[in-house]
Amino acid sequence: MQNEWNEIISPRRGLLDVNFREIWRYRDLMTLFVKRDIITQYKQTILGPLWYIVQPSITVLMYMVVFGGIAGIPTDGVAQPLFYLAGVCLWQYFADCLNSTSNTFVKNAGMFGKVYFPRLITPISCVVSNLVRLGIQFGLFLIVYAVYYFIGTGCGTVNAYALLLPVLVVVLAGLALGFGIIISSLTTKYRDLQILFTFIVQLWMYATPIVYPLSQVRGKSLMGMDLATIMSLNPVTPIIEAFKHGFLGAGEFVGWGWLCYSLGFMIVLLALGIVIFNRVQRSFMDTV
Amino acid sequence: MASAIEFDSISKQYRLGQVGRGTLSADLSRWWATTVLRKEDPYLKIGETNDRSIRGNSDYVWALRDITFDVQQGDVVGIIGKNGAGKSTLLKILSKVTTPTTGEIRTRGRIGTLLEVGTGFHPEMTGRENIYMNGAILGMTKHEIRSKLDEIIDFSGCERYIDTPVKRYSSGMTVRLGFAVAAHLEPEILVVDEVLAVGDAEFQKKAIGKMQDVARGQGRTVLFVSHNMAAVKSLCTRGIVLQNGCLAFDGLTDEAIEVYTHKCCSVDAGRIVDGIYRKMKYLDLHRISFNGTEATESTINGNQKTVELKIEGTTSVPVDVAVKVIFKTLSGTPIMSYAEGRCTGVLEHIEGDFTYVRNIVLPQYIAQGDYSIDICMHKPSVLDYFYAKDCAIVHVQHSDDIQGLPLKLKNEGAFSLVSTQEK
């Protein structure tokens, strides 16, 4: 009789005690959250989901003027719109995921305070719903690509590495989720980090080869090391570079080693994030 | 029967004041003590009982302290207590929204919680979409919701608006929809906090009816927090009274309500004049005595025909007043009132020092039991000079010889009725 308890609520629980089965049981909730995010984002707008396309288009135009035109940064022989669009799509996905997951606790405090469901559902659903946006923007990328393909110049050459796309997206999503939930866990009590973080995300883009190719920094040295190597330590860099190489043939392939580095980084980060998040979620209501 | 929930010395400590100020040092010293020195958490030792109205010395309070009780399967338990007594904290711990500081809760069966109706409603989504959303948040699967969708829409009575965004709903409609979803949850253990106080009278009736079905018909375990004593009385089989975070009473519902209303309504050993709720500035009250005493509790005997009210005070502005006295049951239902001024239109002029005395005739067959008294000095329908709400409690006691057979049960009504037929 004593061992039949379904659940024991106690002050402390093991670090690794993450209930994945429960998360799975609430998968319907996750799809509903995703649906909600998508439905409500552009409600009562005329352009609706077209905004998904307008935003990157304008950003790309801006980059073409500032980085391509004024600063004159080369784009590895690829047409500027394609080059920037490739970077912007992926980076925007990463940044959006990061921003939306990093305030999970603070933003949902009202709901979390009233009802229990596995908290991890919320950041995961953010990452998934942003995937739809990425999909649409990737569609835009393909259209622009097709245009350049028919023109016949500046579209580079698609190669087998393009097949890596799903892996790249998963690793990128994992990184964003990992960073996001760690930040959200750390900001329930002290909000300083969140303010710092929104600003770091902006700067982070410049440490990632979005507006310039990695080949441009190769050979330049910083503290006696190749700058390209230092930049590849940023786990997002290998992903962006692999994507650009796969679809546009831009630059050289970063190498499997660096991709594995990104993957490993993501796995460790995500595991760490889940452990911290799981610990915080149990009592964050008292401190948020 | 097997127990469905066991609360095992549950305590919850909160820090008062603002979070984030000075907590870094507390966090560090806590970390130092527990992780490095492997000692007990130093902040768990301090903490005071949770009394809202008293200023304490410690920054830490116990919102709950050593709560231990079992709930059997099929029990409908009403949890009552003053605001801030720890009721909601207890339910929050049970529903895993927060964790206890010490102790353990063991449960058997799926828990569904209703701490608020309409959690997670998104204003931009339609009623139908929100039903799915809210249902899923409460732990239902899509399939379960789909099978009950028609029932839910029907129960809410919002059929016409079901494909309209919820932001266009009136607040009443929103809570109706929220409650409708929640009412169709089917967990083994249902935890309900104050949600019956929603909607109009018709809907409240419907909501209580639904809760009764859940509690009685379907034999599920229900924990129910409410200030609505009538609802607690009609729903629950067992009552638990929390006071300042401690378990004050555990037993039959009627007794629990009695304990609670006594604790809550009586101004302990105080004077009636101290229980004044609001008052005009120019009025200074020295003494109010009711039933021959200034104390808040008194007894009316069976052979007593009248009860005396005496108000002494000073007014710096001359005014015309009448006095109103309302007898209420402990759950707040007004039973009878003395309102001479309103009935006759005759007011008494007072100025300077005054003494206002009235002998109020009691009805012949007032039933035995406890009544809460409101005393008010007013100009009828114009303004109140002072209002003393629940300022006194009178115990009506009968001796057998006056009425033959007095009503022994306290819940048979305020008056005993007689027929015109001669015996």
Interface residues (C-beta under 8 A of the other chain):
Chain A: M1 E4 W5 N6 E7 I8 I9 S10 P11 Y26 D28 L29 T31 L32 K35 R36 I39 T40 K43 Q44 M111 F112 G113 K114 V115 Y116 F117 K189 Y190 R191 R282 S283 M285 D286 T287
Chain B: A2 Y14 V19 G20 T23 L24 K92 I93 L94 S95 K96 V97 T98 T99 P100 T101 T102 G103 E104 I105 R106 T107 R108 G109 R110 I111 T113 L115 E116 T119 G120 H122 E124 M125 E129 Y132 M133 A136 I137 L138 G139 T141 K142 P165
